[in-house]
Amino acid sequence: EPLIWPANRGCSFATGTCLSSGSAQFDGFCATAQEQGCSPDHKAKAICNLASYSSDLAAGYQYFSDAKQGGKLAQADYCPYYAGTTNGDCETASNAPASTDNYRAESYGSSARCVTSSLAQAINGFTVIGQSPACYQTRCSTSGTLELRVLLQDGTEVWLECATPGATISPPESAAIDGSITCPSLSSSLLCTPYACPGLTCKNSSGCNGGVCTCGTAFGTSCPEATDGSTTPGTSTSTSSPPLNPPPANPPTGDPTAQDTSTSTSSPSSPAPEVPPPQPPLPPPPSVPPELTQIKYSFTATGDETDYDAAKISSMKDIIAAKAGVTADHVDIKVTAGSVNVVVTIVTEAETASATATSLSTGSGIFASGTALETAMANGGVSIDVESVTQATTILAFSPPPSLPQPSPPPPVLPPPSGGSNNTAAIVGGAVGGASGLIFGLIGFAVYKKKKATVKHIAA
């Protein structure tokens, strides 16, 4: 199966380092924990799987000044990368947002791919700001150019062409939608068929290439029937080699501690395989914060910037935070020149964002009118003369960070070979130690999960 991520990246991708001085050297790698992005194959929305360990990683796996930081997988040399999430799988149609929440004009399905998007269409007076990963169905033109399907609020669609990898493209003005999409840095030839193979399931096979299901080496020369009918029992669509790890011709039976006399006099050139020492229990996964939302208001007032010193802004934050039910560090206030324009940003949990916005901008809410804002500030000891209040709120919804897999522990250091087959004590000791570590690890994780269920995390 073609490897889309490293394709056409040159030898440096294989021989170089994934990060240098804490900076990613190739697309797909990352350096900020839980940073949002797209999986390397662009099939899913993803987050950076950077984690902190309880001890330093081995010298060859240290990419940050903090030697305890690294990716979650030992198989990836502890390189942090954008790991796709289940609820961010672009190919799963059920992951698509409801039409009333499709601010990015996304379209999901078997051909959908993840790209960075700042598209923002207004829905019920709300829109989104900034950019984030988004999913769009794809197709390939007759010339092999990747095209993305933008699904508009009125049910119509617009297809945008990614003629140049990494280029920024925007819908036509007639689409009445702001923002743009950043095309994948991969060439269209890697995301168009036959490599992407949209709609071809290849179940029970190892993958798809050129529109045909191919059998992995683990299946030997017989490929099980795929549900899409592209393979048949007893045949193979590829010239597979024998299984990588075939079972022994004479499986051991009876007492596992008994010596095999038929091999006891064998030469030292074929010693029994090494048994690695038991691994320590895995550390608990990082805490997962709730989905957050930004609510923005703005108002103009008389005076100039000098009327808003740090002390006054701090007092205003306290007053607004109390009204919004958040802490002051979840409120940001920016004052611009001219006839003073004040922008207020409130960060709150997504599930309560709509209720919070309604309570702040209607009735006796602090942003319901200029008079209401002046009164609330005066009650808190702050004097302002409000000219106008922008009641329309702008909400930026962050994708909910999913539960993260536990980090893999640093690679164990194997003991020197002991030679021969006299490893019985090491085997038994390793098995007992490994079982004990697993049991205590599971108990610790269960306690963590129970505690996590009763704790409400608040994060900015």
Secondary structure, 3 states (H helix, E strand, C coil): CCCCCCCCCCHHHHHCCCEECCEECCCCECCCCCCEEECCCCCEEEEECEEECCCCCCHHHCCCCCCCEEECCHHHCCCCEEEEEEEEECCCHHHCCCHHHCCCCCCCCCCCEEEEECCECCECCECCCCCEEEEEEEEECCCCCEEEEEECCCCCEEEEEECCCCCEECCCHHHCCECCEECCCCCHHHHCCCCCCCCCCCCCCCEEECCEEECCHHHCCCECCCCCCCCCCCECCCCCCCCCCCCCCCCCCCCCCCCCCCCCCCCCCCCCCCCCCCCCCCCCCCCCCCCEEEEEEEEEECCCHHHCCHHHHHHHHHHHHHHHCCCHHHEEEEEECCCCEEEEEEEEEHHHHHHHHHHHHCCCCCCCCHHHHHHHHHHCCCCCCEEEEEEEEEEEECCCCCCCCCCCCCCCCCCCCCCCCCCHHHHHHHHHHHHHHHHHHHHHHHHHHHHHHCCCCCCC
